[in-house]
Amino acid sequence: MRFFALFFLIGSVFSAQVLDKYIDIDIREGDVVFWDIDHTLIEPLTYEGSEPWFQSLYGAAMTINEEAKSYVIQLYNHFQLKTEVRLTEPSLKDFWPAWKRKGVLMFGLTSRSTTLADRTHTQLQSVGLDFDKTTHQYCAQPILVDNILFTAGGHKGKVLKDFLKENPDLSKKRIIFVDDSIKNIQAVESELSQLDFDVEIYHYEQSAHRYHKISQLHHSHHH
């Protein structure tokens, strides 16, 4: 069953479909899908290295200074080098090759930086996911590495809009964007609504919900 969440932006109303399970996602032959990675495709085996863990540390660092923020980012990158992951949903292992056989083009759109490009691909491959290594076909260097766009915490909506404008063959297709973050969904909606694209946006909440519960337990044990 699909539910709809409405987000109100200046002058317009946009809808994103809240996705409970990947069996409900409507991916068709010839689609182009942009996937967030953390807590959308993969999640860490430990709380440390997760998005809620990072956001908690980064939020505290923001009250200190730029040096503290930079340190938290370096700490996150360091943790990822040893963080093992699992699929957010075991069914992805079967859906992924089936979608690719249907001619679906897969791209990653992550808040990670290119510093973690190799490690990100290793983590994805460890759970049976891979993005086609056809970077040379698309304009977006240097943030596109083997079909994953590394935004380094930048505005995903602007990055995606620029990438589609630079690669007009892709923009003529049906575009799907999947992310666990409301902020990123609104960023993509606000940018792509300005252009004549056929877009479907999905908000995948399940993994983030699990780790927010872990985060609450983690903090309660430390007070």
SULRA-V924791 format. One line per field, one symbol per residue. ss: DSSP state (H for helix, E for strand, C for the rest). phi: phi as a letter, one per 20 degrees, with the letter a starting at -180 (. if undefined). psi: psi as a letter, one per 40 degrees, with the letter a starting at -180 (. if undefined). A space follows every 10 residues. Layout:
ss=???
phi=???
psi=???
//
This chain:
ss=CCEEEEEEEC CEEEEEEEEC CHHHCCCCCC CEEEECCECC CEEECCCCCC HHHHHHHHHH HHCCCHHHHH HHHHHHHHHH CCCCEEECCC CHHHHHHHHH HCCCEEEEEE CCCHHHHHHH HHHHHHCCCC CCCCHHHCCC CCCEECCEEE CCCCCHHHHH HHHHHHCHHH HCCEEEEEEC CHHHHHHHHH HHCCCCCEEE EEEECHHHHH HHHHHHHHHH HCC
phi=.ddcdddedg nbddcceede bffefeddgn fddddfdfmd dcbffcffne fgffffffff ffedafffff ffffffgfff fceeccffbg fgfefgffff fenfedcecd efefgdgfff ffffffdndb dgecgffder feeeclmdee elmfffffff ffffffcgff feefdcccbe dggfffffgf effecedecc ccdedgfgff fffffffgff fdd
psi=hhihhhhhih eihihhhhhd iedehghihe ihhhhiched diiieidhei dddddddddd ddeciddddd dddddddddd dehiiiidhd dddddddddd defhhhiigi eiiededddd dddddeeeii hhgfdeeihe ieehhffhhh efeahddddd dddddegddd eeihhhhhie hddddddddd ddeeigihhh hhhheddddd dddddddddd ee.
//
